[in-house]
Amino acid sequence: MTETALVLIDFQREWTDSSSEYYVGDTKEMVAKVNYLLEYCRAREYKIIFTKHRESDSMEYFWPETQFIPEIKMQDTDTIIMKNKISPFYKTSLEQELTGIKRVIVCGILTNLCVRSFIQDAYDREFNITVIKDCCVAHTPEIQEFTLYDLAQTREEIDFTDFKEFVE
């Protein structure tokens, strides 16, 4: 059994739809990196976990923005964790899905909210954490930089790396 999981936080359409109030900008390059990262991790038999945020009172089929970004190459064997709070651990089965996992690799949207919450909660659960910085995005470069800087300053054990460094 693998001891490593790739956790992909909230890769949902609302972030990539230019008509959405949540639009984070052009994500084509990041999505291409994420797809390569998925292939890379699958080849090493890492567990693949996607989180999906949905407000608890919404009916998903009425809200296409809650769907995953169509270009992301998901597979039927991937685990999907439904959440309705910022933390992917809060009242979900994520902790159970991570049983036996020692190292988590994380990427996702928004860096300063759900990604950060995952990192903090995983850190408190003593996982070894690798953050793929350029496979995460926030609404502005300043928010992205500050969030990663703050996490690095307060949690020295976390590995912050770029996609290219990780896959080489």
DRENDREN-985744 format. One record per residue: residue in one letter; z, x, y of N, C-alpha, C in turn. Coordinates in pm, 1 decimal, decimal comma, m for minus. Atoms other than C-alpha are relative to their C-alpha. Layout:
N
+---+----------+----------+----------+----------+----------+----------+----------+----------+----------+
| r |      n.w |      n.u |      n.v |     ca.w |     ca.u |     ca.v |      c.w |      c.u |      c.v |
+---+----------+----------+----------+----------+----------+----------+----------+----------+----------+
| A |        Z |        X |        Y |        Z |        X |        Y |        Z |        X |        Y |
...
+---+----------+----------+----------+----------+----------+----------+----------+----------+----------+
//
This chain:
168
+---+----------+----------+----------+----------+----------+----------+----------+----------+----------+
| r |      n.w |      n.u |      n.v |     ca.w |     ca.u |     ca.v |      c.w |      c.u |      c.v |
+---+----------+----------+----------+----------+----------+----------+----------+----------+----------+
| M |      0,0 |     83,5 |   m119,0 |      0,0 |      0,0 |      0,0 |      0,0 |     87,7 |    124,9 |
| T |      7,1 |    m75,6 |   m124,3 |    m84,4 |    120,8 |    344,8 |    129,0 |    m12,8 |     80,8 |
| E |   m116,8 |      1,8 |    m88,0 |    190,7 |    207,6 |    588,0 |    m42,0 |     m8,2 |    146,5 |
| T |     53,7 |      4,6 |   m136,0 |    m34,2 |    166,6 |    894,3 |    m69,5 |   m133,2 |     23,8 |
| A |     66,9 |    124,6 |    m38,4 |   m150,7 |   m143,8 |   1076,9 |    m64,6 |     17,7 |    137,1 |
| L |     65,7 |     12,6 |   m130,6 |   m396,9 |   m198,1 |   1359,3 |     32,6 |   m139,6 |     49,9 |
| V |    m37,4 |    128,3 |    m58,2 |   m264,3 |   m474,2 |   1584,0 |    m82,2 |    m20,0 |    127,1 |
| L |     90,4 |     31,2 |   m111,7 |   m513,4 |   m634,3 |   1823,5 |     55,8 |   m122,9 |     71,7 |
| I |    m71,0 |    102,5 |    m74,7 |   m347,9 |   m840,4 |   2094,3 |    m95,1 |    m84,3 |     84,9 |
| D |     61,6 |    103,2 |    m85,1 |   m513,3 |  m1154,6 |   2233,0 |   m142,7 |     30,1 |     48,2 |
| F |    141,4 |    m20,2 |    m35,0 |   m883,0 |  m1063,9 |   2225,9 |    m69,2 |   m136,6 |      3,3 |
| Q |     46,3 |    137,5 |    m10,9 |   m971,9 |  m1412,6 |   2347,4 |   m100,8 |    m17,9 |    112,7 |
| R |    112,7 |     25,2 |    m90,6 |  m1264,8 |  m1559,3 |   2537,2 |     39,1 |    m17,2 |    145,8 |
| E |    m39,4 |     25,6 |   m138,4 |  m1067,2 |  m1655,5 |   2847,4 |     m4,8 |    126,7 |     85,1 |
| W |      0,4 |   m126,4 |    m73,9 |  m1050,3 |  m1286,6 |   2946,2 |   m140,9 |     47,4 |     32,2 |
| T |    136,5 |    m51,6 |    m14,8 |  m1426,7 |  m1230,5 |   2916,1 |    m95,8 |   m100,0 |     63,3 |
| D |     81,4 |    105,1 |    m61,4 |  m1557,4 |  m1555,5 |   3066,7 |      9,3 |     14,0 |    151,6 |
| S |     m1,6 |    m25,3 |   m144,7 |  m1658,7 |  m1480,2 |   3426,5 |     36,0 |   m123,9 |     82,5 |
| S |    m38,5 |    121,3 |    m72,9 |  m1590,7 |  m1842,9 |   3523,5 |    149,1 |    m32,8 |    m18,6 |
| S |   m141,6 |     23,9 |     25,8 |  m1230,9 |  m1821,9 |   3398,2 |     86,2 |     64,7 |    107,9 |
| E |    m93,8 |    m59,8 |    m95,6 |   m942,8 |  m1761,8 |   3637,2 |     70,1 |    121,6 |    m60,1 |
| Y |    m64,3 |   m112,4 |     68,2 |   m820,6 |  m1507,2 |   3378,2 |    m95,3 |    117,1 |    m26,4 |
| Y |    103,8 |   m101,1 |     23,1 |  m1141,2 |  m1297,7 |   3378,2 |     49,3 |    139,3 |     38,7 |
| V |    m44,2 |   m137,7 |    m24,6 |  m1062,6 |   m925,3 |   3350,5 |   m115,8 |     95,2 |     31,5 |
| G |    115,5 |    m84,6 |    m28,3 |  m1415,0 |   m796,3 |   3416,1 |    m82,9 |     24,6 |   m124,1 |
| D |     92,4 |    m30,8 |    109,1 |  m1687,3 |   m654,0 |   3198,1 |     73,5 |     77,4 |   m109,5 |
| T |    m72,3 |    m62,1 |    112,1 |  m1538,2 |   m571,8 |   2859,4 |    m94,1 |     48,8 |   m110,5 |
| K |     96,0 |    m36,2 |    106,3 |  m1858,5 |   m485,4 |   2668,5 |     29,8 |    136,9 |    m61,1 |
| E |    m26,3 |   m135,0 |     50,0 |  m1776,6 |   m114,5 |   2641,7 |    129,2 |      2,4 |    m82,2 |
| M |   m126,0 |      4,2 |     72,9 |  m1419,4 |   m183,6 |   2534,6 |    m17,9 |    m72,0 |   m133,8 |
| V |     22,2 |     74,6 |    124,3 |  m1530,8 |   m442,2 |   2275,8 |    m75,1 |     86,5 |   m101,0 |
| A |     71,9 |    m90,2 |     90,3 |  m1774,8 |   m187,4 |   2130,2 |     95,8 |    102,4 |    m61,3 |
| K |   m100,2 |    m94,8 |     51,3 |  m1488,7 |     63,1 |   2098,5 |     92,1 |    m68,1 |   m101,1 |
| V |    m89,2 |     73,9 |     90,4 |  m1265,6 |   m199,8 |   1938,8 |    m68,9 |    m25,5 |   m133,6 |
| N |     73,6 |     22,2 |    125,6 |  m1534,5 |   m283,3 |   1683,5 |     m9,4 |    128,0 |    m82,3 |
| Y |      2,2 |   m127,7 |     71,5 |  m1569,1 |     84,8 |   1594,8 |    139,2 |     29,8 |    m56,2 |
| L |   m137,6 |    m20,3 |     43,0 |  m1189,5 |    108,5 |   1577,2 |     31,7 |    m84,9 |   m123,7 |
| L |    m18,3 |     86,7 |    117,4 |  m1187,4 |   m186,1 |   1335,1 |    m63,3 |     62,4 |   m124,2 |
| E |     67,7 |    m63,4 |    112,9 |  m1442,0 |    m12,5 |   1110,9 |     76,9 |    123,5 |    m46,8 |
| Y |    m74,5 |   m122,8 |     28,3 |  m1248,1 |    313,8 |   1131,3 |    127,6 |    m32,2 |    m78,4 |
| C |   m126,7 |     36,2 |     64,6 |   m919,5 |    147,2 |   1034,2 |    m22,2 |    m67,9 |   m134,6 |
| R |     30,6 |     63,3 |    129,7 |  m1074,9 |    m65,3 |    759,2 |    m37,2 |    104,9 |   m104,0 |
| A |     39,7 |   m106,8 |     92,7 |  m1227,3 |    247,9 |    604,8 |    122,0 |     74,4 |    m54,3 |
| R |   m123,9 |    m65,8 |     42,3 |   m872,4 |    386,4 |    583,3 |     98,8 |    m99,4 |    m61,9 |
| E |    m77,3 |    108,1 |     62,2 |   m743,4 |     56,7 |    441,1 |    127,8 |    m34,7 |     75,7 |
| Y |   m112,8 |     44,0 |    m82,0 |   m507,9 |    m10,6 |    731,9 |      1,7 |   m152,0 |      2,2 |
| K |    m13,3 |    144,5 |    m16,1 |   m376,8 |   m362,3 |    764,9 |    m51,6 |    m35,6 |    140,0 |
| I |     56,4 |     44,5 |   m128,0 |   m560,9 |   m549,9 |   1043,0 |     67,1 |   m131,6 |     38,2 |
| I |    m69,9 |    119,1 |    m47,7 |   m362,5 |   m800,9 |   1247,2 |    m48,5 |    m34,0 |    140,6 |
| F |     37,1 |     51,8 |   m131,9 |   m492,8 |  m1010,0 |   1537,1 |    108,9 |    m96,8 |     45,2 |
| T |    m84,8 |    105,4 |    m54,1 |   m265,2 |  m1206,9 |   1764,6 |    m86,9 |    m89,4 |     87,2 |
| K |     74,9 |     99,5 |    m77,0 |   m385,8 |  m1519,3 |   1937,6 |     99,3 |    m85,1 |     77,3 |
| H |    m90,8 |     77,6 |    m84,0 |   m211,2 |  m1684,4 |   2229,3 |    m55,7 |   m140,3 |     21,9 |
| R |     37,0 |    139,4 |    m25,5 |   m216,3 |  m2060,3 |   2255,1 |    124,9 |    m70,9 |     48,9 |
| E |   m113,7 |     77,8 |    m47,8 |      7,3 |  m2279,9 |   2462,3 |     36,8 |   m100,7 |   m107,7 |
| S |    m46,1 |     82,1 |    111,9 |    216,2 |  m2484,2 |   2222,4 |    m48,9 |   m143,7 |      6,7 |
| D |     42,5 |    139,6 |    m10,2 |     94,3 |  m2816,4 |   2358,5 |   m151,8 |    m17,4 |     m0,2 |
| S |    145,9 |     12,3 |     m4,9 |   m279,1 |  m2738,0 |   2349,0 |    m58,4 |    m21,2 |   m138,7 |
| M |     73,3 |     20,6 |    124,9 |   m519,1 |  m2851,0 |   2082,2 |   m119,5 |     93,9 |      3,9 |
| E |     91,9 |   m112,4 |     m6,5 |   m726,5 |  m2545,0 |   2008,3 |   m146,8 |    m39,3 |      6,1 |
| Y |    141,6 |     33,5 |      3,6 |  m1055,1 |  m2716,5 |   1935,3 |    m48,5 |    m59,9 |    131,6 |
| F |     39,2 |     48,8 |   m132,3 |  m1051,8 |  m2866,2 |   2286,1 |     m7,4 |    112,1 |    102,6 |
| W |     m8,1 |   m110,8 |    m94,2 |   m999,6 |  m2526,7 |   2448,9 |    m73,9 |    121,7 |    m54,8 |
| P |     75,7 |   m112,7 |     55,8 |  m1279,3 |  m2281,2 |   2364,0 |     49,5 |    136,3 |     48,0 |
| E |    m48,9 |   m128,6 |    m49,9 |  m1113,2 |  m2012,6 |   2576,8 |    107,3 |     59,7 |    m91,4 |
| T |    m99,3 |    m54,8 |     92,3 |   m846,6 |  m1979,4 |   2308,2 |    m65,3 |     63,0 |   m122,9 |
| Q |     70,6 |    m61,2 |    112,1 |  m1112,2 |  m1867,4 |   2061,0 |     m8,9 |    150,8 |     21,1 |
| F |     16,9 |   m144,6 |    m10,6 |  m1153,0 |  m1497,7 |   1984,4 |   m134,4 |     33,2 |     64,4 |
| I |    125,5 |    m48,7 |    m57,8 |  m1419,6 |  m1299,1 |   2168,1 |   m100,5 |      7,6 |   m114,2 |
| P |     93,0 |      8,8 |    114,2 |  m1726,4 |  m1371,4 |   1951,8 |    m54,1 |    134,7 |    m47,3 |
| E |     56,3 |   m130,3 |     37,1 |  m1845,4 |  m1008,6 |   1956,3 |     96,4 |     84,7 |    m83,2 |
| I |    m97,8 |    m76,0 |     79,6 |  m1525,1 |   m884,4 |   1789,9 |    m27,8 |    m27,0 |   m148,0 |
| K |     38,0 |     10,1 |    141,3 |  m1603,1 |   m814,5 |   1424,7 |    120,9 |    m22,4 |    m90,2 |
| M |   m111,7 |     38,1 |     86,5 |  m1325,2 |   m999,2 |   1249,0 |    m50,1 |    m23,2 |   m141,6 |
| Q |     31,1 |     31,0 |    139,3 |  m1314,0 |  m1045,6 |    873,3 |    101,6 |   m100,6 |    m53,0 |
| D |    m87,8 |    100,7 |     59,2 |  m1163,6 |  m1316,1 |    657,1 |    131,0 |     59,1 |    m51,3 |
| T |   m120,9 |    m63,9 |     52,6 |   m912,6 |  m1064,6 |    522,2 |     98,0 |     40,3 |    110,4 |
| D |    m88,8 |    m34,5 |   m110,4 |   m767,8 |   m998,4 |    869,1 |    108,9 |   m106,0 |     14,0 |
| T |   m111,9 |     90,7 |    m22,9 |   m431,2 |  m1151,6 |    946,9 |     m4,8 |    m48,3 |    144,6 |
| I |     m4,6 |     56,7 |   m134,9 |   m407,5 |  m1385,1 |   1246,6 |    140,4 |    m56,4 |     22,7 |
| I |   m132,8 |     47,4 |    m38,6 |    m72,9 |  m1442,5 |   1415,4 |    m15,9 |    m88,0 |    123,5 |
| M |      2,3 |     92,4 |   m112,8 |    m56,0 |  m1749,2 |   1638,7 |    130,9 |     13,2 |     75,8 |
| K |   m119,8 |    m11,0 |    m82,4 |    185,2 |  m1718,0 |   1929,7 |    m14,1 |    m88,1 |    122,5 |
| N |      7,2 |     77,2 |   m123,9 |    277,2 |  m1921,4 |   2235,3 |     95,0 |     53,5 |    106,0 |
| K |    m78,9 |    m72,6 |    m99,6 |    494,2 |  m1672,7 |   2423,0 |    m61,4 |    137,6 |     17,3 |
| I |     54,8 |   m133,1 |    m26,4 |    427,1 |  m1328,1 |   2564,8 |     19,5 |     93,3 |   m119,4 |
| S |    m27,6 |    m89,1 |    112,8 |    590,9 |  m1147,6 |   2272,8 |    m67,0 |    m50,0 |   m127,3 |
| P |     58,4 |     37,6 |    129,2 |    385,5 |  m1150,2 |   1953,7 |    103,7 |    m11,9 |   m111,7 |
| F |   m105,9 |      9,5 |     99,9 |    715,7 |  m1122,1 |   1763,9 |     78,3 |   m130,6 |     11,0 |
| Y |    m85,9 |    115,4 |    m25,6 |    878,2 |  m1432,2 |   1917,0 |    m43,7 |   m122,0 |    m80,9 |
| K |     21,6 |    118,4 |     84,2 |    898,3 |  m1712,6 |   1658,4 |   m137,6 |     m0,8 |    m68,6 |
| T |    123,8 |    m11,7 |     78,2 |    597,3 |  m1583,4 |   1461,5 |     32,7 |     70,6 |   m131,6 |
| S |    m18,1 |    m71,4 |    127,5 |    548,1 |  m1426,0 |   1120,7 |    m37,9 |    147,6 |     11,1 |
| L |     45,3 |   m138,6 |    m16,7 |    449,4 |  m1088,6 |   1270,0 |     92,9 |    100,2 |    m67,7 |
| E |    m92,6 |    m96,2 |     60,9 |    761,9 |   m907,2 |   1160,8 |    m14,0 |      1,6 |   m152,2 |
| Q |     21,1 |      7,2 |    145,1 |    710,2 |  m1029,4 |    802,0 |   m130,9 |     68,3 |    m38,3 |
| E |    130,6 |    m62,0 |     28,5 |    344,8 |   m920,9 |    814,5 |      6,6 |    152,1 |      8,9 |
| L |    m13,7 |   m144,6 |    m17,5 |    460,2 |   m573,7 |    918,2 |     99,7 |     62,1 |    m98,6 |
| T |    m90,0 |    m53,8 |    101,4 |    696,6 |   m534,8 |    621,5 |    m70,5 |    114,2 |    m74,0 |
| G |     57,4 |   m117,1 |     67,1 |    634,4 |   m189,6 |    472,2 |    m84,9 |     86,8 |     91,2 |
| I |     79,8 |    m76,6 |    m96,0 |    440,1 |    m74,2 |    778,0 |     92,9 |     91,1 |     79,6 |
| K |    m79,1 |    m95,3 |    m78,7 |    572,0 |    236,9 |    952,2 |    m67,2 |     32,9 |    132,8 |
| R |     75,1 |    m38,1 |   m119,9 |    297,1 |    303,1 |   1205,5 |    m88,5 |   m115,9 |     43,4 |
| V |     89,6 |    100,8 |    m55,4 |    123,4 |     54,6 |   1433,8 |    m88,3 |     64,0 |    106,4 |
| I |     98,7 |    m38,6 |    m99,9 |   m188,8 |    121,6 |   1633,5 |    m28,1 |   m127,3 |     77,3 |
| V |     11,8 |    122,6 |    m79,3 |   m224,8 |   m121,7 |   1921,3 |   m106,0 |     12,7 |    108,0 |
| C |     91,6 |     15,3 |   m111,6 |   m490,6 |   m237,5 |   2162,4 |     m0,8 |   m147,7 |     37,5 |
| G |      3,3 |    141,1 |    m33,9 |   m542,5 |   m559,7 |   2354,1 |     m7,5 |    m32,3 |    147,4 |
| I |     12,0 |     59,2 |   m133,0 |   m545,4 |   m779,9 |   2660,1 |    121,8 |    m90,2 |     20,5 |
| L |    m19,3 |    m79,0 |   m118,1 |   m342,4 |   m788,7 |   2899,3 |    103,5 |    108,6 |    m27,7 |
| T |    m87,2 |   m114,2 |     24,4 |   m181,0 |   m445,6 |   2893,5 |    140,5 |    m24,2 |     53,1 |
| N |   m129,4 |     16,1 |    m65,8 |     98,6 |   m543,0 |   3131,6 |     80,0 |   m120,8 |    m47,9 |
| L |    m73,9 |    116,4 |     49,7 |    196,0 |   m863,2 |   2950,2 |     18,0 |      6,9 |   m151,0 |
| C |    m18,2 |     12,5 |    144,8 |    141,1 |   m929,5 |   2580,5 |     m7,2 |    133,8 |    m72,5 |
| V |      7,9 |   m131,7 |     63,9 |     39,5 |   m572,7 |   2489,8 |    130,5 |     74,3 |     23,1 |
| R |   m126,3 |    m67,3 |    m31,5 |    342,2 |   m430,6 |   2669,9 |    115,5 |    m60,6 |    m80,5 |
| S |   m106,5 |     66,5 |     73,6 |    569,2 |   m688,4 |   2508,2 |     m2,4 |     41,9 |   m147,2 |
| F |     11,0 |    m45,8 |    138,9 |    436,9 |   m596,4 |   2163,4 |     52,9 |    142,1 |    m13,7 |
| I |    m41,0 |   m140,6 |      6,7 |    488,0 |   m225,3 |   2233,1 |    151,9 |     11,4 |      9,8 |
| Q |   m145,5 |     m5,3 |    m17,9 |    844,3 |   m277,3 |   2356,5 |     72,6 |    m51,7 |   m123,6 |
| D |    m66,0 |     58,3 |    116,8 |    937,1 |   m501,6 |   2064,9 |    m20,0 |     85,8 |   m125,1 |
| A |     25,7 |    m88,0 |    114,7 |    773,0 |   m270,7 |   1808,4 |     83,2 |    127,6 |     11,5 |
| Y |    m83,0 |   m118,3 |    m24,6 |    953,0 |     25,8 |   1965,1 |    145,6 |    m28,6 |    m39,1 |
| D |   m138,3 |     36,7 |     33,0 |   1287,3 |   m154,3 |   1935,2 |     19,4 |    m19,7 |   m150,3 |
| R |     m6,7 |     14,2 |    145,4 |   1205,4 |   m213,9 |   1566,9 |    m29,9 |    132,4 |    m70,2 |
| E |     14,7 |   m137,4 |     47,2 |   1149,7 |    162,4 |   1527,6 |   m130,8 |     29,5 |    m72,6 |
| F |    132,1 |    m36,0 |     51,1 |    779,7 |    160,6 |   1444,6 |    m49,0 |    125,3 |     71,9 |
| N |     76,0 |   m105,4 |    m66,6 |    574,3 |    471,1 |   1513,9 |   m119,0 |    m69,7 |     65,4 |
| I |     99,0 |     76,9 |    m75,9 |    335,3 |    347,6 |   1783,6 |   m104,7 |     92,1 |     59,9 |
| T |    112,1 |    m64,6 |    m67,5 |     m7,1 |    466,4 |   1891,8 |    m70,4 |   m106,3 |     82,5 |
| V |     68,9 |     91,2 |    m90,4 |   m160,7 |    294,7 |   2194,1 |   m136,0 |     60,5 |     32,5 |
| I |    135,5 |    m44,4 |    m35,3 |   m537,2 |    323,1 |   2235,6 |    m25,5 |    m49,6 |    142,7 |
| K |     m3,2 |     38,5 |   m141,5 |   m538,2 |    323,1 |   2615,4 |   m127,6 |    m68,3 |     48,2 |
| D |    125,2 |     56,4 |    m50,7 |   m905,7 |    252,2 |   2676,4 |    m51,3 |   m115,8 |    m86,2 |
| C |     26,9 |    123,7 |     73,3 |   m900,6 |    m34,9 |   2426,4 |    101,8 |   m106,4 |     40,0 |
| C |    m90,3 |     96,1 |    m62,9 |   m647,5 |   m214,1 |   2645,3 |    m51,7 |    m24,3 |    141,3 |
| V |     46,1 |     29,1 |   m135,8 |   m714,5 |   m384,3 |   2976,1 |    100,8 |    m89,8 |     70,7 |
| A |    m78,8 |     85,0 |    m89,3 |   m522,4 |   m536,0 |   3267,0 |    m95,3 |    m49,3 |    108,7 |
| H |     86,9 |     55,5 |   m104,3 |   m655,0 |   m724,2 |   3569,3 |    m49,6 |    104,5 |     99,8 |
| T |     43,4 |   m105,5 |    m92,2 |   m670,3 |   m407,7 |   3782,6 |     29,8 |    136,3 |    m61,6 |
| P |    m29,6 |   m135,3 |     48,6 |   m685,2 |    m34,2 |   3714,2 |    141,3 |     45,0 |     38,1 |
| E |   m133,8 |    m39,1 |    m43,9 |   m362,4 |      6,9 |   3911,7 |    108,1 |    m56,4 |    m93,2 |
| I |    m96,2 |     61,4 |     92,7 |   m173,5 |   m237,1 |   3688,6 |     m6,5 |     70,0 |   m135,2 |
| Q |     19,0 |    m70,3 |    128,1 |   m320,0 |    m68,7 |   3379,6 |     70,8 |    135,6 |      3,4 |
| E |    m57,8 |   m134,2 |     m9,9 |   m220,2 |    279,5 |   3495,2 |    151,7 |     m4,9 |      9,6 |
| F |   m145,5 |      6,9 |    m15,4 |    128,4 |    178,1 |   3604,6 |     67,2 |    m40,9 |   m130,3 |
| T |    m61,8 |     48,1 |    124,1 |    203,1 |    m10,9 |   3282,6 |      6,1 |    111,3 |   m103,8 |
| L |      1,4 |   m108,5 |     98,3 |     97,0 |    279,2 |   3061,4 |     91,3 |    114,3 |     42,3 |
| Y |    m87,3 |   m104,7 |    m52,7 |    275,5 |    529,7 |   3284,8 |    147,0 |    m36,0 |    m23,1 |
| D |   m138,3 |     44,4 |     14,6 |    596,8 |    325,5 |   3281,9 |     45,0 |      3,3 |   m146,2 |
| L |    m34,1 |     m4,2 |    142,8 |    590,5 |    284,2 |   2904,6 |     16,9 |    143,4 |    m48,3 |
| A |     m7,7 |   m140,1 |     42,1 |    526,4 |    656,9 |   2857,2 |    125,6 |     68,3 |     54,0 |
| Q |   m118,4 |    m60,0 |    m60,7 |    809,5 |    750,9 |   3092,5 |    129,2 |    m47,9 |    m64,4 |
| T |   m123,5 |     57,2 |     52,5 |   1061,2 |    525,6 |   2923,4 |      8,6 |      3,1 |   m152,6 |
| R |      2,0 |     m4,0 |    147,0 |    957,8 |    568,9 |   2559,4 |    m86,0 |    119,0 |    m44,7 |
| E |     72,0 |   m125,5 |     23,7 |    860,9 |    930,7 |   2498,2 |    m63,3 |     11,1 |   m138,0 |
| E |     49,0 |    m13,3 |    137,4 |    803,0 |    884,2 |   2125,2 |   m135,5 |    m68,3 |    m22,3 |
| I |    126,9 |     72,0 |     16,9 |    500,3 |    658,1 |   2177,3 |   m116,8 |     94,4 |     27,0 |
| D |    122,0 |    m79,1 |    m15,3 |    160,0 |    822,1 |   2136,3 |   m101,4 |    m82,4 |     78,3 |
| F |    103,5 |     64,1 |    m81,3 |    m81,4 |    722,0 |   2413,8 |   m124,1 |     86,4 |     m8,1 |
| T |    121,2 |    m77,5 |     20,6 |   m435,0 |    828,3 |   2336,5 |   m122,3 |    m81,7 |     39,0 |
| D |    127,5 |     67,2 |    m25,7 |   m795,2 |    748,7 |   2418,4 |    m71,7 |    m22,1 |   m132,0 |
| F |     78,8 |     36,2 |    117,6 |  m1035,0 |    593,3 |   2168,8 |    m64,8 |    123,6 |    m62,7 |
| K |     75,2 |   m115,4 |     51,1 |  m1244,5 |    910,2 |   2136,9 |     92,9 |     99,7 |    m68,2 |
| E |    m97,4 |    m91,9 |     59,7 |   m939,4 |   1129,5 |   2069,0 |     51,3 |    m55,5 |   m132,2 |
| F |    m55,8 |     60,4 |    120,2 |   m811,1 |    883,8 |   1809,9 |    m94,9 |      7,9 |   m119,0 |
| V |     94,0 |      7,0 |    112,3 |  m1126,2 |    856,8 |   1601,0 |    m58,8 |    134,7 |    m39,1 |
| E |     53,0 |   m132,4 |     35,8 |  m1211,4 |   1227,5 |   1603,4 |     90,7 |     74,1 |    m95,0 |
+---+----------+----------+----------+----------+----------+----------+----------+----------+----------+
//
